[in-house]
Each structure stands twice: as structure tokens, then as C-alpha cells.
């Protein structure tokens, strides 16, 4: 291989690695404090995941059973939507597990992302669970 062809291959390889790094970090965001996430959200609910389906090439619909509404519209939420890939900030959830879902409403649908705050209910502390009822709402500006 000539020097010119060799340097072109090396340059392409470096550009490829640089691009892969950009793709791998496509969804990189700090985890917000629970109260900050609560204040910024349209909807905050406790719910159990009961099913999942791919509704389009890049959106998962998780069917849920709402247990409690902490913040949001005066209606029951039956599903949460998220991107199907973690690289696109999609959340992967487990069936038959309870979560605290904190998300946004768009065209009547609740959307969640990795940049939000969607922990399993059992992973929250007793103080966090208690604060969801009144303290977090009163701290929102």
C-alpha cells in the first residue's frame, strides 16, 4: 500500500472512531434530583408495567396499571411511551415491576426518557415516597 493510501485508511479509521464515540454518547445527561424532575414534569405517577409493544420503528409503548397520580391531568394514564433504544434516550422497563414515572405529555401521551427520573418504586427511600405526596409539589416555583 502506498503512503497516500495508507494515510487515507488511517484518517478514515480515526474519523470512524470519532463518529462511533458521538453515537455512543448520543444520550448523555445528568440524573436530576427527584424534586427537580417532579417540578419540571407534566405527569408523576406510580404504576406497574403490565405489557410492552413496539408501536413504530423507534417507539415502545409500555402498558401500565396506574396506582397513584402525584401530579398530572385528571385522568388515568394507561401507557407510557419511550424511544426503543437507550442511544436515543429510551428507557428499558421490566414487566410486573412498579416504577415512579416522571414524564411529559405530548398529544395526550405520556413520554419518558433516560434523562428523566423513572426509578423502580422499591428503590426509592421512605422519605422520597413520603415527599411525593406534598413536599415536592410545595417546593416547585
C-alpha positions as CSV (number, residue, x, y, z in Angstrom):
1,X,0.0,0.0,0.0
2,X,1.4,3.4,-0.8
3,X,1.9,6.1,1.7
4,X,-1.1,8.1,0.4
5,X,-3.5,5.2,0.5
6,X,-2.2,4.1,3.9
7,X,-2.7,7.6,5.4
8,X,-6.2,7.8,3.9
9,X,-7.1,4.5,5.6
10,X,-5.8,5.7,8.9
11,X,-7.6,9.0,8.5
12,X,-10.9,7.2,7.7
13,X,-10.4,4.9,10.7
14,X,-9.8,7.8,13.1
15,X,-12.9,9.6,11.7
16,X,-14.9,6.4,12.1
17,X,-13.9,6.0,15.8
18,X,-14.7,9.7,16.4
19,X,-18.2,9.2,14.9
20,X,-18.8,6.0,16.9
21,X,-17.9,8.0,20.0
22,X,-20.5,10.6,19.1
23,X,-23.2,7.9,18.6
24,X,-22.3,6.1,21.8
25,X,-22.8,9.3,23.7
26,X,-26.0,10.4,21.9
27,X,-28.0,10.2,25.2
28,X,-25.8,11.7,27.9
29,X,-27.4,13.7,30.6
30,X,-27.1,14.2,34.3
31,X,-29.6,12.5,36.5
32,X,-31.8,15.2,38.0
33,X,-32.7,15.4,41.7
34,X,-36.2,13.9,42.3
35,X,-37.7,17.2,43.3
36,X,-36.3,19.0,40.2
37,X,-37.6,16.2,38.0
38,X,-41.0,16.4,39.8
39,X,-41.3,20.2,39.3
40,X,-40.3,20.0,35.6
41,X,-42.6,17.2,34.7
42,X,-46.2,17.2,33.4
43,X,-47.0,13.9,35.0
44,X,-45.7,12.0,38.0
45,X,-47.3,8.6,38.7
46,X,-46.7,5.3,40.5
47,X,-47.5,2.4,38.1
48,X,-46.9,-1.2,37.4
49,X,-45.7,-2.3,33.9
50,X,-48.1,-4.9,32.5
51,X,-47.0,-5.2,28.9
52,X,-44.9,-3.8,26.1
53,X,-45.2,-3.5,22.3
54,X,-43.2,-1.8,19.5
55,X,-45.7,0.8,18.1
56,X,-43.4,2.1,15.4
57,X,-39.8,1.5,14.3
58,X,-38.4,3.5,17.2
59,X,-41.1,3.8,19.9
60,X,-42.0,1.4,22.6
61,X,-45.4,1.5,24.3
62,X,-45.4,0.1,27.8
63,X,-48.9,-0.7,29.1
64,X,-49.2,0.2,32.7
65,X,-51.6,-0.1,35.6
66,X,-51.6,3.3,37.4
67,X,-51.5,3.0,41.2
68,X,-51.3,6.7,42.2
69,X,-51.2,10.1,40.5
70,X,-48.9,12.6,42.2
71,X,-49.1,15.2,39.5
72,X,-50.8,15.4,36.2
73,X,-54.1,15.5,34.4
74,X,-57.4,14.4,35.9
75,X,-57.4,11.1,34.2
76,X,-55.8,7.6,34.4
77,X,-52.7,7.0,32.4
78,X,-52.7,3.6,30.7
79,X,-49.4,3.7,28.9
80,X,-46.0,5.3,28.7
81,X,-44.0,5.8,25.5
82,X,-40.3,5.9,25.1
83,X,-37.7,5.5,22.4
84,X,-36.8,1.9,21.7
85,X,-33.1,2.5,22.0
86,X,-31.0,3.7,25.0
87,X,-28.9,5.6,22.5
88,X,-32.0,7.6,21.6
89,X,-32.7,8.1,25.4
90,X,-35.2,5.2,25.5
91,X,-36.0,3.6,28.9
92,X,-36.0,-0.2,29.3
93,X,-38.6,-1.3,31.8
94,X,-39.3,-4.7,33.4
95,X,-42.8,-6.3,33.2
96,X,-44.6,-6.8,36.5
97,X,-42.4,-4.2,38.3
98,X,-43.6,-0.9,39.8
99,X,-42.0,2.4,38.9
100,X,-42.2,6.0,39.7
101,X,-42.8,7.5,36.2
102,X,-41.9,11.2,35.7
103,X,-42.6,12.4,32.2
104,X,-44.1,14.8,29.7
105,X,-47.4,14.9,27.9
106,X,-47.4,15.3,24.2
107,X,-50.6,14.9,22.1
108,X,-52.2,13.2,25.1
109,X,-49.5,10.6,25.5
110,X,-47.0,10.3,28.4
111,X,-43.4,10.1,27.3
112,X,-40.4,9.1,29.4
113,X,-36.7,9.3,28.7
114,X,-33.4,8.3,30.3
115,X,-32.8,12.0,31.0
116,X,-35.8,11.9,33.3
117,X,-36.2,10.1,36.6
118,X,-38.0,6.8,36.4
119,X,-36.7,4.5,39.2
120,X,-38.3,1.3,40.4
121,X,-40.6,2.1,43.2
122,X,-38.8,-0.3,45.6
123,X,-35.5,1.7,45.1
124,X,-37.0,4.9,46.5
125,X,-36.3,5.7,50.1
126,X,-39.2,6.1,52.6
127,X,-38.5,9.9,52.8
128,X,-38.7,10.2,49.0
129,X,-42.0,8.3,48.9
130,X,-43.4,10.5,51.6
131,X,-42.2,13.7,50.0
132,X,-44.0,12.8,46.7
133,X,-47.4,13.5,48.4
134,X,-46.9,17.1,49.4
135,X,-43.3,18.3,49.9
136,X,-42.1,18.1,46.3
137,X,-45.1,20.0,44.9
138,X,-44.8,22.8,47.5
139,X,-41.1,23.2,46.6
140,X,-41.8,24.0,42.9
141,X,-41.5,27.6,41.9
